[in-house]
């Protein structure tokens, strides 16, 4: 078995951490919904489903990255760009540790995805075999 670059392992771990946070948010909102604390139940149901869907996509993408699939870079990078934009908006209103953490993780993942070693490790053909280099 070939050795994966440490940056790829870091990317996968951070993406799985992002997914875990979204599952946690979904569970917290679901608890509020069940306990009757929701002011707008329909919106809360949407947020629960949305968070679980994002978590599912992130887990699938992390697995794809770990297995060397190039398709997985796109959803991960797209999500990081969205997180950077969101965190800059939050930080523009109030500087908080959460806003800084989201920005830092998104930047680390985004930059690491562009490292040559990570790009090379995630450049497998769609059929599953490594791309042939002359």
C-alpha positions in Angstrom: 0.0 0.0 0.0 1.3 3.4 -0.9 2.0 6.0 1.7 -0.3 9.0 1.7 1.2 12.5 2.3 0.7 13.9 5.8 -1.0 17.0 4.3 -3.7 14.6 2.9 -4.2 13.0 6.3 -4.6 16.5 7.8 -7.1 17.5 5.2 -9.2 14.4 5.7 -9.2 14.8 9.5 -10.2 18.5 9.3 -13.0 17.7 6.8 -14.2 14.9 9.1 -14.1 17.4 12.0 -16.2 19.8 9.9 -18.7 17.0 9.3 -18.8 16.2 13.0 -19.6 19.8 13.8 -22.5 19.7 11.4 -23.9 16.5 12.9 -23.6 18.2 16.3 -25.5 21.2 15.1 -28.2 19.0 13.6 -28.6 17.0 16.8 -28.8 20.2 18.9 -31.5 21.7 16.6 -33.3 18.4 16.6 -33.3 18.4 20.4 -34.8 21.9 20.4 -37.4 20.8 17.9 -38.4 17.7 20.0 -38.5 19.8 23.2 -40.8 22.3 21.5 -38.3 25.2 21.8 -38.4 26.0 18.1 -40.0 29.3 17.1 -40.1 28.3 13.5 -40.3 24.5 13.3 -40.2 24.3 9.5 -37.0 26.3 9.3 -35.4 24.2 12.0 -36.4 21.0 10.2 -34.7 22.4 7.1 -31.6 23.3 9.0 -31.4 19.7 10.5 -31.7 18.1 7.1 -29.3 20.6 5.5 -26.6 20.0 8.2 -26.9 16.2 7.8 -26.7 16.5 4.1 -23.6 18.7 4.3 -22.0 16.3 6.8 -22.8 13.4 4.4 -21.2 15.1 1.5 -18.1 16.0 3.6 -17.7 12.4 4.8 -18.0 11.1 1.3 -15.5 13.6 0.0 -13.0 12.9 2.8 -13.3 9.2 2.0 -12.8 10.0 -1.7 -9.7 12.1 -1.0 -8.3 9.4 1.2 -8.8 6.9 -1.6 -7.2 9.2 -4.1 -10.3 10.3 -6.1 -9.9 13.6 -7.8 -13.6 14.4 -7.8 -13.5 14.8 -4.0 -11.3 17.9 -4.2 -14.2 20.0 -5.8 -16.8 19.7 -3.0 -14.2 20.1 -0.3 -12.7 23.2 -1.9 -16.1 24.7 -2.6 -17.1 24.2 1.0 -13.9 25.8 2.2 -14.5 28.9 0.0 -18.0 29.2 1.4 -16.7 28.9 5.0 -14.1 31.6 4.4 -16.8 34.0 3.1 -19.1 33.2 6.0 -16.4 33.5 8.6 -15.2 36.9 7.2 -18.8 38.1 7.5 -19.0 36.9 11.1 -15.6 38.4 11.9 -16.7 41.7 10.3 -19.5 41.9 12.9 -17.7 40.6 15.9 -14.4 38.8 16.4 -15.0 35.5 18.1 -12.9 32.4 18.7 -15.4 30.4 16.6 -15.2 32.8 13.7 -11.4 32.6 13.8 -11.4 28.8 14.1 -13.7 28.4 11.1 -11.5 30.8 9.0 -8.3 29.0 10.1 -9.6 25.5 9.4 -11.0 26.6 6.0 -7.7 28.2 5.0 -5.6 25.3 6.1 -7.8 22.8 4.2 -8.0 25.0 1.1 -4.2 25.6 1.0 -3.4 21.9 1.7 -5.7 20.7 -1.1 -3.6 22.7 -3.5 -0.2 21.3 -2.4 1.5 19.3 -5.1 1.7 16.2 -2.9 -2.0 16.2 -2.2 -2.9 16.9 -5.8 -0.7 14.0 -6.9 -2.2 11.7 -4.3 -5.7 12.6 -5.4 -5.2 12.3 -9.1 -6.5 8.8 -9.7 -8.5 8.0 -12.8 -12.3 7.5 -12.4 -11.8 3.8 -13.0 -9.9 3.4 -9.7 -6.3 2.9 -10.9 -3.6 5.5 -10.5 -3.0 7.7 -13.4 -0.1 6.6 -15.5 2.8 9.0 -15.6 5.4 8.7 -18.4 
